[in-house]
Amino acid sequence: MSAPVEAAPVDAALARIPVMMPWLGEEEAQAAADAVLSGWVAQGPRVAEFERAFAERVGAGHAIAVSSCTAALHLALVALGLGPGDEVVVPSLSFIATANAVRYVGAEPVFADVEEATGNLTVATVDAVRTPHTKAVLAVHQGGVPADVHALRSACADWDVALVEDAACAIGSTVGGKSVGDGALLAAWSFHPRKVITTGEGGMLTTDDAQWAERLRRLREHGMNASAAQRHASSKPILESYLEVGYNYRMTDIQAAVGLVQLGKLDEIVARRRALAARYDALLQDVPGLTPVRDPGYGQGNFQSYWVLPAEDFPVGRDALLAALSEAGVSARRGIMASHLEPAYEGHPAAPLPVTERISRDSLILPLFHTMTEAQQDRVVAVLREQAGG
């Protein structure tokens, strides 16, 4: 907790919050200001409140707020006790942090292919690369498209391996009518600015296991058995102990205050993104050679990303499409990376991954944000239609 400061400097600092963090809405800026005025800047009561609200939202028993989704993935693998000699099956088609987290604990990432329709692992693609050394599967809900976790959980139980869910992009997505993360052994979440809700940076780890949750809260705070909030709340001195080697993976109360406001807007944000995705679908129906991402039969996505996959005989290549969009003032992005092709994994063994390489090479992500206008969407589609020869 911070020492009291004079009102004038505080007022001046609060007035700069919208300038320093222009992505904040009015409610978020006020929540951040309230956190500063409370005296709690680092991890404190707002983090605990955000954890409770998030756990309830995704149907988890416990939520542990951390500094990033990468930190959450790392802690999940630490909780499982993975280390050298262990293998973890991961999709190459994912941001590189998914595979990197496996290396953090000294285990080996084993790259599996994905299905074209969703960009996600399936039971078949995991089974194709698993070995007697496979101890876990790290399944990504890619771009907010939910993976078929019911099938994966059943298969992993049969194989006696753990299933960890990388739900970085998936808040607001559902499987079988329930939130992604409901029933997950461990699920990691991101609040990066490109995600559906954001705290600037930050992440969350959810689980139903109370003992894991207790340990994970220690691990995020240097392995300490009493948090700063617990020490300040006590009427008696608490002499903390450090029970094991831990990490500095804490979230601040300022971030949590923003996250609470964002979480309250989640339904509205997802509904708007799904409406925009449906409008893209309708507009692209008469553009030949483009396959857009869609909901799988077992769930609904939040459309954190809306990507299209051009046919292999499309008149122009993906990079030419990106250039045409850029010339029209449209900021689109290349499709999801293939981690096994990055320099960091040069020489790392990988089975043939034809679907991964096709999606990564040819797909592009179209702009979609909840304040997007119909005129902006029309401009995007007009460029695609022109490049398709329409």
C-alpha positions in Angstrom: 0.0 0.0 0.0 1.3 3.4 -0.9 2.0 6.3 1.6 -0.4 9.2 1.4 0.6 12.0 -1.1 -0.5 15.5 -1.5 -3.7 16.1 -3.4 -2.3 18.3 -6.1 0.2 15.8 -7.4 -2.4 13.0 -7.3 -4.9 15.2 -9.2 -2.3 16.0 -11.8 -1.4 12.3 -12.2 -5.1 11.2 -12.5 -5.7 13.8 -15.1 -3.0 12.2 -17.2 -4.5 8.7 -17.1 -6.5 9.2 -20.3 -3.4 10.7 -22.0 -1.1 7.9 -21.0 -3.6 5.1 -21.7 -5.8 6.5 -24.5 -7.3 3.1 -25.1 -9.2 3.3 -21.9 -12.9 4.2 -22.0 -14.4 6.7 -19.5 -15.4 3.9 -17.1 -12.1 2.2 -17.3 -10.2 5.4 -16.7 -12.3 6.2 -13.6 -11.7 2.7 -12.3 -8.0 3.1 -12.8 -8.1 6.4 -11.0 -10.1 5.0 -8.1 -7.4 2.2 -7.7 -4.7 4.8 -7.5 -6.6 6.9 -5.0 -7.2 3.8 -2.8 -3.5 3.5 -2.2 -3.3 0.1 -3.7 -1.2 0.2 -6.8 0.3 -3.3 -6.9 -1.6 -6.6 -6.4 -4.4 -6.1 -3.8 -8.1 -6.3 -3.2 -9.1 -5.4 -6.8 -7.0 -8.3 -8.1 -8.9 -10.7 -5.7 -12.2 -9.2 -6.9 -11.3 -9.6 -10.5 -10.3 -13.2 -9.9 -13.6 -14.0 -8.3 -15.6 -12.4 -11.1 -13.5 -14.0 -13.8 -13.8 -17.5 -12.3 -17.6 -17.2 -12.0 -17.8 -16.0 -15.6 -15.9 -19.0 -17.1 -17.3 -21.6 -14.7 -14.0 -22.3 -12.9 -13.5 -23.0 -9.2 -10.5 -20.6 -9.0 -8.8 -17.9 -11.0 -5.2 -16.7 -10.5 -4.4 -13.3 -12.0 -0.9 -13.0 -13.4 1.2 -10.6 -15.5 0.5 -12.3 -18.9 -0.9 -15.3 -20.6 2.6 -16.5 -21.2 3.2 -16.4 -17.4 -0.1 -18.4 -16.9 1.0 -21.1 -19.4 4.4 -21.4 -17.7 2.8 -21.7 -14.2 0.3 -24.3 -15.6 3.2 -26.5 -16.7 5.0 -25.9 -13.4 1.9 -27.1 -11.6 1.9 -30.3 -13.6 5.5 -30.9 -12.6 6.8 -31.1 -16.2 10.5 -31.0 -16.9 13.4 -32.5 -18.9 12.5 -35.7 -20.7 8.8 -34.8 -20.9 7.1 -34.0 -24.2 4.1 -31.7 -24.6 2.1 -31.7 -27.8 1.4 -28.2 -29.1 0.1 -26.7 -32.3 2.7 -25.0 -34.4 -0.1 -22.8 -35.6 -0.1 -20.5 -32.6 1.7 -17.5 -31.3 5.2 -18.7 -30.3 4.6 -18.2 -26.6 2.6 -21.5 -26.6 5.7 -23.5 -27.6 8.1 -21.4 -25.6 6.2 -22.0 -22.3 7.1 -25.7 -22.7 10.8 -24.9 -23.1 10.6 -22.7 -19.9 10.2 -25.9 -17.8 12.8 -27.8 -19.7 10.3 -30.1 -21.5 10.2 -30.6 -25.3 7.4 -29.1 -27.5 6.1 -31.6 -30.1 4.4 -29.9 -33.0 1.1 -31.3 -34.2 -1.0 -30.3 -37.2 -4.4 -28.7 -37.1 -7.7 -29.0 -38.9 -8.2 -26.4 -41.7 -11.7 -25.3 -40.7 -10.9 -24.2 -37.1 -7.1 -24.0 -37.0 -7.2 -26.2 -33.9 -5.7 -29.5 -32.7 -7.9 -32.5 -33.0 -7.7 -36.0 -31.4 -6.4 -37.3 -34.7 -3.6 -34.7 -35.1 -2.5 -35.1 -31.5 -2.5 -38.9 -31.7 -0.3 -38.8 -34.8 2.6 -37.3 -32.9 2.2 -38.5 -29.3 4.8 -40.9 -27.9 5.4 -42.7 -24.6 7.1 -39.5 -23.4 4.0 -37.3 -24.0 2.9 -35.9 -20.6 0.6 -33.2 -21.7 -1.3 -31.6 -24.6 -1.5 -27.8 -24.9 -4.6 -27.1 -26.9 -5.2 -23.6 -28.3 -8.6 -22.0 -28.9 -7.2 -20.3 -31.9 -8.3 -16.8 -32.6 -11.3 -17.4 -30.3 -12.5 -20.4 -32.3 -13.1 -23.0 -29.6 -11.3 -26.3 -29.9 -13.3 -29.5 -29.4 -12.2 -29.9 -25.8 -14.8 -32.6 -24.9 -13.2 -34.9 -27.4 -9.7 -33.9 -26.4 -10.4 -34.3 -22.7 -11.8 -37.8 -23.3 -8.8 -38.8 -25.4 -6.3 -37.4 -23.0 -7.9 -39.3 -20.1 -7.5 -42.5 -22.1 -3.9 -41.7 -22.8 -3.2 -40.6 -19.2 -1.9 -37.2 -20.2 -2.9 -33.8 -19.0 -4.8 -31.3 -21.1 -4.0 -27.6 -20.7 -6.0 -25.1 -22.6 -4.4 -22.0 -24.1 -7.5 -19.8 -24.0 -5.6 -16.6 -24.7 -8.1 -15.4 -27.3 -11.2 -17.2 -26.1 -13.0 -15.2 -23.4 -16.6 -15.2 -24.5 -16.4 -18.3 -26.7 -18.4 -21.3 -25.8 -18.4 -25.1 -26.2 -21.7 -26.9 -25.9 -23.3 -23.8 -24.5 -20.8 -23.3 -21.7 -17.9 -21.0 -21.5 -14.5 -22.1 -22.8 -12.6 -23.0 -19.6 -15.6 -24.6 -17.9 -14.3 -28.0 -16.6 -10.8 -27.3 -17.7 -7.9 -28.9 -15.8 -5.9 -25.7 -16.3 -6.7 -22.8 -18.7 -4.6 -19.8 -19.5 -6.1 -16.4 -20.6 -4.8 -13.2 -22.0 -5.8 -9.5 -21.6 -3.3 -8.1 -24.2 -4.6 -5.1 -26.2 -5.5 -7.3 -29.2 -7.8 -9.5 -27.1 -11.6 -9.1 -26.7 -11.1 -7.5 -23.3 -7.9 -5.9 -22.2 -6.1 -4.6 -19.1 -3.2 -3.4 -21.3 -1.1 -6.5 -20.3 -2.1 -9.3 -18.0 -3.4 -12.8 -17.9 -5.3 -15.3 -15.8 -5.0 -19.0 -15.0 -8.1 -21.0 -14.0 -8.5 -24.4 -12.4 -11.0 -26.3 -10.3 -8.2 -27.6 -8.1 -8.0 -25.7 -4.8 -4.6 -27.0 -3.8 -3.1 -26.0 -7.2 -4.7 -22.5 -6.9 -3.1 -22.0 -3.5 0.3 -23.0 -4.8 -0.1 -20.9 -8.0 -0.8 -17.8 -6.0 2.4 -18.4 -4.1 4.4 -19.0 -7.2 3.3 -15.8 -8.9 4.6 -13.9 -5.9 8.1 -15.3 -5.4 6.9 -18.4 -3.6 5.8 -16.3 -0.6 3.4 -17.9 1.9 1.7 -14.6 2.7 0.8 -11.9 0.1 1.3 -8.2 0.6 -2.5 -7.8 0.9 -2.6 -10.5 3.7 0.2 -8.8 5.6 -1.4 -5.3 5.4 -4.8 -6.7 6.4 -3.5 -8.4 9.5 -3.6 -6.6 12.9 -0.4 -8.5 13.9 3.0 -8.6 12.2 3.3 -11.5 9.7 6.8 -12.8 9.0 6.5 -14.3 5.6 8.4 -17.4 4.4 9.5 -18.3 0.9 8.5 -22.0 0.4 9.9 -22.6 -3.0 11.5 -20.8 -5.9 8.8 -18.6 -7.4 8.3 -15.8 -9.9 7.3 -12.2 -10.2 4.1 -12.7 -12.2 1.8 -10.4 -10.3 -1.0 -8.3 -11.8 -1.6 -4.8 -10.5 -4.8 -3.5 -8.9 -4.9 -0.8 -11.6 -5.0 -3.5 -14.3 -7.6 -5.5 -12.3 -9.8 -2.4 -11.9 -9.8 -2.0 -15.7 -10.4 -5.7 -16.1 -13.5 -5.6 -13.9 -15.1 -2.9 -16.1 -14.1 -4.7 -19.3 -15.5 -8.0 -18.0 -18.8 -6.3 -17.4 -19.0 -5.3 -21.0 -18.0 -8.7 -22.4 -21.5 -9.8 -23.6 -22.0 -6.5 -25.4 -18.5 -6.7 -27.0 -18.9 -10.3 -28.2 -22.4 -9.7 -29.5 -21.1 -6.8 -31.6 -18.1 -8.8 -32.9 -20.4 -11.7 -33.9 -22.7 -9.3 -35.7 -19.8 -7.9 -37.6 -18.6 -11.4 -38.5 -22.0 -12.3 -39.7 -22.0 -9.2 -41.9 -18.6 -10.1 -43.3 -20.0 -13.6 -44.1 -22.9 -12.1 -46.0 -20.7 -9.6 -47.9 -18.2 -12.2 -48.9 -20.7 -14.7 -50.2 -20.3 -13.5 -53.8 -16.5 -13.2 -53.6 -15.2 -16.5 -55.1 -12.3 -18.3 -53.7 -12.4 -17.0 -50.1 -13.2 -19.3 -47.2 -13.9 -17.3 -44.0 -13.5 -18.7 -40.5 -16.9 -19.9 -39.0 -18.3 -21.4 -35.8 -17.7 -25.1 -35.4 -20.7 -27.3 -34.9 -19.9 -27.9 -31.2 -19.5 -24.2 -30.1 -19.4 -20.5 -30.8 -16.4 -18.2 -31.2 -16.0 -14.7 -30.0 -14.4 -13.6 -33.3 -11.4 -12.2 -31.6 -9.9 -12.7 -35.1 -11.8 -13.0 -38.4 -9.6 -14.7 -41.0 -10.1 -15.7 -44.6 -8.3 -18.5 -46.5 -8.0 -17.8 -50.2 -8.2 -20.8 -52.6 -4.9 -22.0 -53.9 -5.9 -20.8 -57.4 -7.0 -17.3 -56.1 -5.9 -14.7 -58.7 -3.4 -13.1 -56.3 -1.3 -14.3 -53.4 -1.8 -13.4 -49.7 1.0 -10.9 -49.6 -0.4 -9.1 -52.7 -3.8 -9.0 -51.0 -2.3 -7.4 -47.9 -0.5 -4.9 -50.1 -3.8 -4.0 -51.9 -5.6 -3.6 -48.6 -2.8 -1.4 -47.3 -2.9 0.9 -50.3 -6.7 1.3 -49.7 -6.0 2.3 -46.1 -7.0 -1.0 -44.6 -4.8 -2.5 -41.9 -5.0 -6.3 -42.3 -2.5 -8.8 -41.0 -1.0 -12.1 -42.1 -2.5 -15.3 -40.8 -1.4 -17.0 -37.6 2.3 -17.9 -37.5 3.7 -21.4 -37.8 6.1 -21.6 -34.9 8.1 -24.5 -36.2 9.2 -22.3 -39.1 10.6 -19.5 -37.0 14.3 -19.1 -36.4 13.9 -19.9 -32.7 12.9 -23.4 -33.6 15.4 -23.9 -36.5 16.6 -27.5 -36.3 13.8 -28.6 -33.9 12.3 -31.8 -35.2 8.8 -31.6 -36.6 6.5 -34.0 -38.4 5.0 -32.8 -41.7 2.5 -30.1 -41.0 0.8 -29.4 -44.3 -2.4 -27.8 -43.0 -0.5 -25.6 -40.6 1.8 -24.4 -43.3 -1.0 -23.7 -45.7 -3.0 -21.7 -43.2 0.0 -19.7 -42.1 1.2 -19.1 -45.7 -2.1 -18.1 -47.3 -4.5 -16.8 -44.7 -5.0 -13.2 -43.7 -6.8 -11.6 -40.8 -9.3 -8.9 -41.7 -9.9 -5.9 -39.4 -12.7 -6.5 -36.9 -13.2 -4.3 -33.8 -16.4 -3.6 -31.9 -16.5 0.0 -33.0 -16.1 -0.8 -36.7 -18.6 0.8 -39.0 -20.5 -0.7 -42.0 -18.7 1.7 -44.3 -15.3 0.4 -43.0 -16.4 -3.1 -43.6 -17.6 -2.3 -47.1 -14.2 -0.8 -48.0 -12.5 -4.0 -46.9 -14.8 -6.2 -48.9 -14.5 -3.9 -52.0 -10.8 -4.5 -52.1 -11.1 -8.2 -51.8 -13.8 -8.3 -54.5 -11.6 -6.3 -56.8 -8.6 -8.6 -56.3 -10.8 -11.6 -56.9 -11.7 -10.2 -60.3 -15.3 -9.4 -59.3 
